[in-house]
């Protein structure tokens, strides 16, 4: 499950990892998603950013998860990440006020920073609403509906998508698409709520877009799944 990052713990973003290692951001995010699925990590913290007029998601990893991720990368890439972490930790240690005047100044600085962040959020809100409106043009349909059109059952379509590494197979993101396929415009994820034991919980439902239907039909033909059903 993706949650908005609110902790003060030092983290490294998936974008920075991509820049340091020379990998595509979508590939780094794919590696992160697979890692947290294997670890059954409860929450994957992230935030939104804009690039060339489009809104994307980036993940934030603490030192432990970052080093776990790059343990499978080559020595040079691991060295770049470890070196960057050392730089972050050497410059990111907060100074503790030693006098009353310093404590007052720190409080004033934090209040100013919070006000600036709130102003930035207020400015960004209309842009986010516009992006949501554009994205709403093709939110997609449920996978069960798509499965009927190609002669597959809903259970089968999810199993096939997991086997093809298009959907995640573990953790809170079970039966949800990997981020790279969302960014390609093949799938969207609809968020909703439901009540259980007097508690409100969040649910996520995968939807396939029109573009995704065309792509997935071709993919299933290539892998023989539709051919096998037709036979």
C-alpha positions in Angstrom: 0.0 0.0 0.0 1.3 3.4 -0.9 1.2 6.1 1.8 2.2 9.8 1.7 5.5 10.3 3.5 5.1 12.2 6.7 8.0 10.9 8.8 11.1 13.0 9.6 13.3 10.0 9.0 16.0 10.6 6.4 15.1 8.9 3.1 16.3 8.7 -0.5 13.9 9.0 -3.3 13.6 6.5 -6.2 14.3 9.4 -8.6 17.6 10.1 -6.9 18.5 6.4 -6.9 17.7 6.3 -10.6 20.0 9.3 -11.2 22.9 7.9 -9.2 22.7 4.5 -10.8 21.9 5.6 -14.4 18.8 3.5 -14.4 15.4 4.4 -15.7 13.1 5.7 -12.9 10.3 3.2 -13.9 12.8 0.4 -13.6 14.0 1.5 -10.2 10.3 1.7 -9.0 9.7 -1.8 -10.4 12.6 -3.1 -8.4 11.3 -1.4 -5.3 7.8 -2.8 -5.7 9.1 -6.3 -6.1 11.4 -5.9 -3.1 8.7 -4.7 -0.8 6.4 -7.5 -2.0 9.1 -10.0 -1.2 9.7 -8.4 2.2 5.9 -8.1 2.8 6.6 -4.5 3.8 3.4 -2.9 5.2 3.8 0.5 3.7 5.6 2.0 0.8 6.0 5.8 1.3 5.8 8.1 -1.7 5.0 11.5 -3.1 3.9 13.1 -6.4 6.1 15.2 -8.7 5.6 16.9 -12.0 7.7 16.3 -15.1 7.0 17.8 -18.6 3.4 18.5 -17.6 2.7 15.0 -16.3 2.3 13.9 -12.7 4.3 10.9 -11.5 4.9 9.0 -8.2 8.2 8.6 -6.5 9.0 6.3 -3.6 11.0 7.2 -0.5 13.3 4.6 1.1 15.2 4.7 4.4 18.8 3.6 4.6 18.0 0.0 5.3 15.5 -0.4 2.4 17.8 1.5 0.0 20.8 -0.7 0.7 18.6 -3.8 0.5 17.4 -2.6 -2.9 20.9 -2.0 -4.4 22.4 -5.2 -2.9 21.5 -6.7 -6.3 23.2 -4.0 -8.3 26.8 -4.0 -9.4 29.7 -2.8 -7.1 30.0 0.7 -8.8 26.3 1.4 -8.4 26.2 0.2 -4.8 29.3 2.4 -4.1 27.5 5.5 -5.5 24.5 4.9 -3.3 26.5 4.3 -0.1 28.6 7.4 -0.8 25.5 9.5 -1.2 24.0 8.1 2.0 27.2 9.1 3.9 26.9 12.6 2.5 23.2 12.9 3.5 23.9 11.7 7.0 26.9 14.0 7.5 25.0 17.1 6.4 21.5 16.1 7.7 22.2 15.8 11.4 20.0 18.5 13.1 21.8 20.9 15.4 20.2 21.0 18.9 19.6 24.5 20.4 21.9 25.2 23.3 20.4 28.5 24.4 17.0 30.0 24.8 17.6 32.4 21.9 18.6 29.5 19.6 15.4 27.6 20.6 13.3 30.6 19.8 15.0 31.1 16.4 14.5 27.4 15.6 10.8 27.6 16.4 10.5 30.7 14.2 12.3 29.0 11.3 10.1 25.9 11.6 6.9 28.0 11.6 8.1 29.9 8.5 8.9 26.6 6.7 5.5 25.2 7.5 3.8 28.4 6.2 5.8 28.2 3.0 4.8 24.5 2.5 1.1 25.3 3.0 1.3 28.1 0.5 3.0 25.8 -2.0 0.2 23.2 -1.5 -2.5 25.8 -2.0 -0.8 26.9 -5.3 -0.4 23.3 -6.5 -4.0 22.2 -5.7 -5.6 23.6 -8.9 -3.0 21.9 -11.0 -3.6 18.6 -9.2 -7.4 19.0 -9.8 -6.8 19.7 -13.5 -4.5 16.6 -13.8 -7.2 14.5 -12.1 -9.8 15.8 -14.5 -7.7 14.9 -17.5 -6.9 11.5 -16.1 -10.6 10.9 -15.5 -11.2 10.8 -19.3 -10.3 7.1 -19.2 -10.4 5.6 -15.8 -11.0 2.2 -17.2 -13.2 -0.8 -16.4 -12.8 -3.7 -13.9 -10.7 -6.6 -15.0 -13.7 -9.0 -14.6 -15.5 -7.1 -17.4 -12.4 -7.3 -19.6 -12.0 -11.0 -18.9 -15.5 -11.7 -20.2 -14.7 -10.0 -23.5 -11.8 -12.3 -24.1 -13.3 -15.5 -22.8 -11.4 -15.7 -19.6 -12.8 -15.9 -16.0 -12.0 -13.2 -13.5 -9.9 -15.6 -11.4 -8.0 -16.6 -14.4 -7.2 -13.1 -15.7 -5.7 -12.1 -12.3 -3.7 -15.3 -12.1 -2.3 -14.7 -15.6 -1.4 -11.1 -14.9 0.5 -12.2 -11.8 2.3 -14.9 -13.7 3.3 -12.4 -16.4 4.7 -10.1 -13.7 2.2 -7.4 -14.7 0.4 -7.5 -11.3 2.0 -7.9 -7.9 1.5 -11.2 -6.2 2.2 -10.4 -2.5 1.6 -8.0 0.3 -0.9 -5.1 0.4 -0.4 -4.5 -3.3 -1.7 -8.0 -4.2 -3.6 -8.0 -7.6 -2.5 -4.4 -8.3 -0.4 -3.4 -11.3 3.3 -2.6 -11.1 3.9 1.1 -11.4 5.5 0.9 -14.8 2.3 -0.4 -16.4 0.3 2.4 -14.7 2.7 5.0 -16.1 2.3 3.5 -19.6 -1.4 4.2 -19.3 -2.5 0.6 -19.4 -4.1 0.5 -15.9 -5.4 2.8 -13.2 -6.0 2.1 -9.5 -9.3 3.3 -8.0 -9.3 4.0 -4.3 -12.4 3.5 -2.1 -13.4 2.8 1.5 -15.3 0.1 3.2 -16.5 -0.5 6.8 -15.4 -3.5 8.9 -15.7 -4.0 12.6 -16.8 -0.3 12.9 -13.6 0.8 11.2 -13.2 2.6 7.9 -10.6 0.9 5.7 -9.1 1.9 2.3 -9.5 -0.5 -0.7 -7.8 -0.4 -4.0 -9.2 -1.7 -7.3 -7.3 -2.2 -10.5 -9.0 -0.9 -13.7 -7.9 -1.5 -17.2 -8.0 1.5 -19.7 -8.9 1.4 -23.3 -5.3 1.6 -24.2 -4.6 -1.2 -21.8 -7.3 -3.4 -23.3 -5.7 -3.2 -26.8 -2.2 -3.9 -25.3 -3.3 -6.8 -23.1 -5.3 -8.5 -25.9 -2.1 -8.5 -28.0 0.0 -9.7 -25.0 -2.4 -12.6 -24.2 -2.3 -13.7 -27.8 1.5 -13.6 -27.8 1.7 -15.7 -24.7 -0.8 -18.2 -26.0 -3.5 -17.6 -23.3 -6.2 -16.5 -25.7 -5.2 -19.1 -28.3 -5.5 -21.8 -25.7 -9.0 -20.6 -24.6 -10.2 -20.3 -28.2 -9.0 -23.9 -28.9 
